[in-house]
Amino acid sequence: MFFVYILQSKKDKQLYIGYSSNLFRRYKEHNLGLVESTKPRKPFNLVYYESYASKQDAVKREQNLKLRAKALQQLKKRIKNCFEE
């Protein structure tokens, strides 16, 4: 199983989108500062995730959310109460 996830920084409220085959291990790594790209923005809340049987589908969805503003905006509308302001 593969997961596409969205984290929200408690520090600056910005979002981070990623994928992993082990969601909870990866979430822990982000919060421990073990991920170089998110280290300065920790700690994080896990605000959303989707699961996929295929790695290819998870990667495609992650890229879709990162590269297509409209896809992310639609998702943010759907889960608007999950975010901290």
Residue frames relative to the residue before (quaternion, step in Angstrom):
aa qw qx qy qz dx dy dz
M 1.0000 0.0000 0.0000 0.0000 0.00 0.00 0.00
F 0.1347 -0.7776 0.6125 0.0455 3.56 -1.07 0.85
F 0.2066 -0.7999 0.5600 0.0627 3.53 -1.06 0.82
V 0.1895 -0.6919 0.6828 0.1383 3.51 -1.20 0.76
Y 0.0161 -0.8336 0.5504 -0.0447 3.55 -0.74 1.02
I 0.2128 -0.7351 0.6270 0.1453 3.51 -1.32 0.44
L 0.1316 -0.7634 0.6307 0.0449 3.50 -0.93 1.06
Q 0.1662 -0.7478 0.6281 0.1365 3.54 -1.20 0.55
S 0.4253 -0.7069 0.5112 0.2410 3.53 -0.82 1.04
K 0.3890 -0.7013 0.5458 0.2427 3.58 -0.91 0.90
K 0.6211 0.5783 -0.3196 0.4215 3.55 1.22 -0.54
D 0.8419 0.0838 -0.0071 0.5331 3.60 0.73 -1.06
K 0.4698 -0.7225 0.3938 0.3197 3.61 1.36 0.15
Q 0.4611 0.6784 -0.4494 0.3539 3.61 1.26 0.15
L 0.4349 -0.7037 0.5092 0.2374 3.55 -1.23 0.56
Y 0.1167 -0.7392 0.6574 0.0884 3.51 -1.31 0.53
I 0.1463 -0.7843 0.6001 0.0578 3.58 -0.90 0.98
G 0.1226 0.7967 -0.5829 0.1023 3.56 -0.88 0.93
Y 0.2406 -0.7341 0.5996 0.2088 3.53 -1.33 -0.15
S 0.0303 0.7935 -0.6051 0.0574 3.55 -1.20 0.59
S 0.4477 -0.6557 0.5276 0.3021 3.53 -1.25 0.39
N 0.7497 0.2309 -0.1621 0.5987 3.59 1.28 -0.21
L 0.2717 -0.8283 0.4716 0.1333 3.53 0.15 1.36
F 0.7307 0.4506 -0.2694 0.4364 3.59 0.72 -0.99
R 0.6041 0.5262 -0.3561 0.4811 3.60 1.11 -0.59
R 0.6767 0.5004 -0.2913 0.4546 3.56 0.91 -0.94
Y 0.6204 0.5362 -0.3305 0.4673 3.58 1.03 -0.80
K 0.6469 0.5158 -0.3017 0.4738 3.56 0.99 -0.88
E 0.6407 0.5305 -0.3205 0.4531 3.59 0.97 -0.85
H 0.6297 0.5235 -0.3325 0.4679 3.60 0.98 -0.81
N 0.7257 0.4528 -0.2532 0.4519 3.58 0.82 -0.96
L 0.6603 0.4800 -0.3108 0.4868 3.60 1.18 -0.42
G 0.5037 -0.6722 0.4094 0.3560 3.59 1.27 -0.10
L 0.4324 0.7217 -0.4388 0.3156 3.57 1.20 0.44
V 0.6473 0.4584 -0.3109 0.5237 3.60 1.29 -0.11
E 0.4444 -0.7514 0.4234 0.2422 3.55 -0.36 1.30
S 0.7007 0.4966 -0.2881 0.4235 3.61 0.87 -0.91
T 0.7682 0.3328 -0.1992 0.5094 3.62 1.11 -0.45
K 0.3745 0.7777 -0.4504 0.2282 3.58 1.26 -0.17
P 0.7233 0.4454 -0.2866 0.4431 3.66 0.76 -0.89
R 0.7077 0.4776 -0.2518 0.4557 3.60 1.22 -0.38
K 0.4470 0.7040 -0.4552 0.3122 3.60 1.25 0.02
P 0.5999 -0.0902 -0.7903 -0.0864 1.68 -2.31 0.95
F 0.3402 -0.7443 0.5522 0.1592 3.53 -1.35 0.36
N 0.2669 -0.6753 0.6532 0.2146 3.49 -1.41 0.37
L 0.3556 -0.6711 0.6001 0.2512 3.54 -1.11 0.70
V 0.1116 -0.8446 0.5225 0.0337 3.58 -0.40 1.19
Y 0.8144 -0.0072 0.0378 0.5791 3.60 1.15 -0.45
Y 0.1063 0.7747 -0.6232 0.0134 3.54 -1.23 0.53
E 0.1834 -0.7307 0.6480 0.1119 3.51 -1.35 0.50
S 0.2413 -0.7728 0.5659 0.1561 3.59 -1.07 0.64
Y 0.1054 -0.7810 0.6155 0.0110 3.52 -1.17 0.80
A 0.4470 -0.6720 0.5210 0.2778 3.57 -1.09 0.70
S 0.7443 0.3710 -0.1817 0.5248 3.57 1.18 -0.63
K 0.4720 -0.6592 0.5101 0.2871 3.58 -0.93 0.90
Q 0.6293 0.5540 -0.3334 0.4311 3.58 0.97 -0.85
D 0.6638 0.4945 -0.3056 0.4705 3.59 0.97 -0.83
A 0.6430 0.5194 -0.3230 0.4609 3.59 1.00 -0.79
V 0.6552 0.5029 -0.3094 0.4713 3.58 0.92 -0.89
K 0.6457 0.5256 -0.3171 0.4541 3.58 0.95 -0.86
R 0.6674 0.4909 -0.2957 0.4756 3.58 0.96 -0.87
E 0.6253 0.5280 -0.3423 0.4616 3.61 0.96 -0.80
Q 0.6741 0.4899 -0.2911 0.4699 3.58 0.87 -0.94
N 0.6162 0.5509 -0.3339 0.4531 3.56 1.05 -0.80
L 0.6924 0.4682 -0.2788 0.4729 3.59 0.89 -0.90
K 0.6822 0.4892 -0.2895 0.4599 3.58 1.03 -0.74
L 0.7873 0.3750 -0.1706 0.4588 3.58 0.90 -0.91
R 0.7423 0.3458 -0.2108 0.5337 3.58 1.14 -0.45
A 0.3594 -0.7707 0.4897 0.1922 3.54 -0.25 1.30
K 0.6363 0.5486 -0.3373 0.4247 3.58 0.99 -0.78
A 0.6340 0.5271 -0.3320 0.4583 3.62 0.99 -0.78
L 0.6741 0.4773 -0.2928 0.4817 3.58 0.93 -0.87
Q 0.6460 0.5213 -0.3273 0.4515 3.60 0.94 -0.81
Q 0.6397 0.5166 -0.3268 0.4659 3.60 0.99 -0.77
L 0.6579 0.4957 -0.3058 0.4774 3.56 0.96 -0.84
K 0.6475 0.5233 -0.3208 0.4516 3.60 0.93 -0.86
K 0.6175 0.5342 -0.3383 0.4678 3.60 1.07 -0.69
R 0.6816 0.5128 -0.2766 0.4426 3.54 0.96 -0.96
I 0.7950 0.2512 -0.1218 0.5386 3.59 1.04 -0.74
K 0.1615 0.8614 -0.4731 0.0896 3.59 1.21 0.54
N 0.6843 0.4925 -0.3019 0.4450 3.62 1.03 -0.59
C 0.5568 0.6199 -0.3790 0.4025 3.60 1.28 -0.01
F 0.6710 0.5247 -0.2868 0.4385 3.57 1.21 -0.49
E 0.3992 -0.6595 0.5783 0.2669 3.53 -1.23 0.60
E 0.2578 -0.7593 0.5736 0.1672 3.56 -1.10 0.63
